[in-house]
Each structure stands twice: as C-alpha cells, then as structure tokens.
Amino acid sequence: MSYRLYVQPAAPYSALHGDMDGQRFDWALIDASGVFQASGQEDDRATIEQTLTRNDLEHVLLVGLLPGDDVLFCFAEIPARQARYVRQALPFAVEEQIAQDIDSVHLALGKRSEEGFRVAAIDRQRMAVWHELFDAFQGADLEALYPDAALLPVSESRWCICIAGENALVAGSRGEWFRMRTENLGILAYTLAQPGKDEVAAEIPVTLYGSEQDLEHYAENVRPIETEERLRVSREVLQMTPLELLAHSQHNELCQPINLCQGPFEHADKASGIWRVWRPAAIVAGLWLALQVGVELGLGYYHHQQAAALEDQAMALYHDVFPQDTRATAANVRRVLEGRLRVARQQGPQADFLSLLSQAGAEYDRLGGGQNLQFDSVNYSRQRGELVVELRADSYDRLSALRGAIGDRGLEARIGSVVNDSNGARARLTVSGGS
C-alpha cells in the first residue's frame, strides 16, 4: 500500500535562516484509501522519520506545503500550445506581473484556463532552500511542493477561506490563492463581494472553514464578511486540523494546485536499473559522438570567435547609450532593450490587486501590523492599477517606513492626506506597480 506524507513547516521558519535541523513541522500521514494513519504538530524531522521507520512503511511519497505568501499566483496569456514553446515564452508573459528581476524567479506552469495558463512564481533562492529541506527527509521520496492555500477545497464556491490560528488561507475558483493574518480578514469583505468581469451572479458563495475555537475567537474579524450583502457565507466547523483539511482536499482531487517541482527542481528518479541495461549502447554512442565532435571542432571554434567579437561590439554600443546599466549581458541585452521600450510606452507595469495586497501586507506585518500600524480601509482601482489604503499609525515615521519598505520591493508607494493628532497620524497610502 502506498502512503502520502503531508509536511508543512511551522513558524518561525528557521530553515530560511540556515538552521535546517531546527525547523519544526506539522504533518499528516494518509494511506491510499484516504484514511489518516498518523499526524503531529511542531515536530522535528527526526521524529517524523522515526514514525515511518517504526511502522516499516514503504512507497511513501512526500508532499511539502510552502507558506502561501511565499508564492505568487498569476496568469500567462500564451497562444502556443506545445509545452516547449509555452515554457520558452513564459518569463516574458509574466514579467510585468512580478516585482523583481524575472531571472531570479522560479516559474511553475499550471493548467490552461479561460484567462490563460495558471502560473506560480517564487524567488529562486527561497525555492532552493525549501526544496533542499523537504528532499532531505529519509524514508520518503519528494513528490511535490505546493503553496498551502492552493490546496483548499473551493468546490462550488467562488471563494474558500480557512482560519488556521493567526493565519487565514484564501483560495478562489479561478485558481488564485493567498495567505494573510486572520485579524485582517474584514478588509477583504468588499473585494470578495465584487464579481468578475464575466460574472452576473446575484450572490457570491463563500465557504468558511475553521475550528470552533478559531471561529469564536476571530468572530469580530469574520463578521464583515458574513454581513456583506453580496456574499453567501457557509460555515464549516472543522473536526480536523487545517493541514488535514488540505491533505483531504488534495487526495480527493478537490483542488488543482500547481506543483513547484518543475525545471531544475523536478523530481529525479533514483532508480538506476534502466541505465545499467543501456550502458553499453550509451558507450558506443558516446564514442561516435566524440568522433563527430572532433571533426567539426575546428569550424565550431572559428564561428565561436566570430560570435564573441560581434557580441563585444554589440555590448560596446549598448554601454555607450546606457553607461550605468550593469545588468545587461550579451545573452539578455535584447530582452532588456525590449523591456525598456515596453516600460517607456506603458509608463510602468500595472500590478494586479492580489500582488499589490500580498506585498504591501507582508511589509505591514513586518512593521508591527495591528499594533503600531492599522489598516482602516482598502480600495483597489483596476483601471489605474492602484491600491489605496487608509492607515493609522503611532507616528508619521512609521508610515514613512512602510512606504520605504514597499518601495524597496520595486513598487511605487505614495503617502497623502496626512493628519496628525494626539493618537498618532492618519494618512492615505497609494501603491501601484512602479516603473
């Protein structure tokens, strides 16, 4: 019988700071029929491995669940259908939706939908850390890495929300997902109630999951969603942990998450039996290839020298025009020039609502959101591509720090309508895609 081991890193994420052995995990083991065999919370890797060894389990596949706010969801409009051409065009199709150098981002391709191909994007170095962490488990083979919120069972609802203590996981029927602080759920009520451009439904169905304790504890934060006229909210009291809900949903195919183990992080088959069978034929083919390469080596060297000389001339011309640009190389100079022209024509890329909210929210949490800094309201203009946030802080310096932190992410942030009073400062923060 085959088993799947679902593993989710528990905060704080010590692995991201180089302490792999100190990382703790929530986990659940499920058999082929969907029955949970074992589970645990905030255990170290050795404890989980000992459980597998003690029960003499074989054919265990490991599914890692990454924090949903580490992974960005977006769509890619690519007319091609062959996988090879789609992957070649993918970086150019999503470059404007990602607020960092596209060369430093790992892109995972999902299924095609009416809006285009579903795409998951994560910082390449961060992905390498997570992949190394989960691939190091003994007794289980890494099968997939998913953003945790992407495994929510959306089913017939437009939106699905799961309260997992201080964090809330949110997923939509179009495939989008994100993760946020539960105390900030109320600011989403108006946004969730807005129908899509092709939707005409009088009510928008929303499913809310949570334990009885969490639903009671965060009742005030959930109330704006439940009282919104356009939303029809169905409560589902969990008799299992949020991780077990995600495992149940993925096992029963109630979701369509994007596996991040693609490209350089794709799972490699550790079996070597086939290689041993074909090894003699491979040696003969290798010798023939070596002879062929030797015949054409001289001509190839000549053309290489000519190409290098042309590349040097091209880069010399480019640096005459853009002397301060150190990012361009002979390999990417064409794409860099196209990007400059595109930015000049469009006056900067427009980030969508989820991207702006995710990145602004991350800096809001880092600067003490909910204590020294509070959101009063959030509005988004799709036409202008702007997120407008009414803020209250203990001082203007706190507001300025938030603006600077968002700007460091490559976005444009402006503060206006500042009012100072005895309780601190109130202002309006406008965030857009930047230039």
Secondary structure, DSSP 8 states (H G I E B T S, - for coil): --EEEEEEE-SS-GGGGT-STT--EEEEEEETTS-EEEEEEEE-HHHHHHHHHHTT--SEEEEEEE-GGGSEEEEE-----SHHHHHHHHHHHHGGGSSS-GGGEEEEEEEEETTEEEEEEEEHHHHHHHHHHHHT-TTSEEEEEEEGGGGS--TT-SEEEEEETTEEEEEETTS-EEEEEGGGGGGGHHHHTS--TT---SSEEEEEEE-HHHHHHTHHHHHHHHT-TTEEEEEEE-SS-HHHHHHHHHHTT---------GGG-------HHHHHHHHHHHHHHHHHHHHHHHHHHHHHHHHHHHHHHHHHHHHHHHHH-TT--S--TTTHHHHHHHHHHHHHHTS----HHHHHHHHHHHHHHTTBTTTEEEEEEEEETTTTEEEEEEEESSHHHHHHHHHHHHHTT-EEEEEEEEEETTEEEEEEEEE---
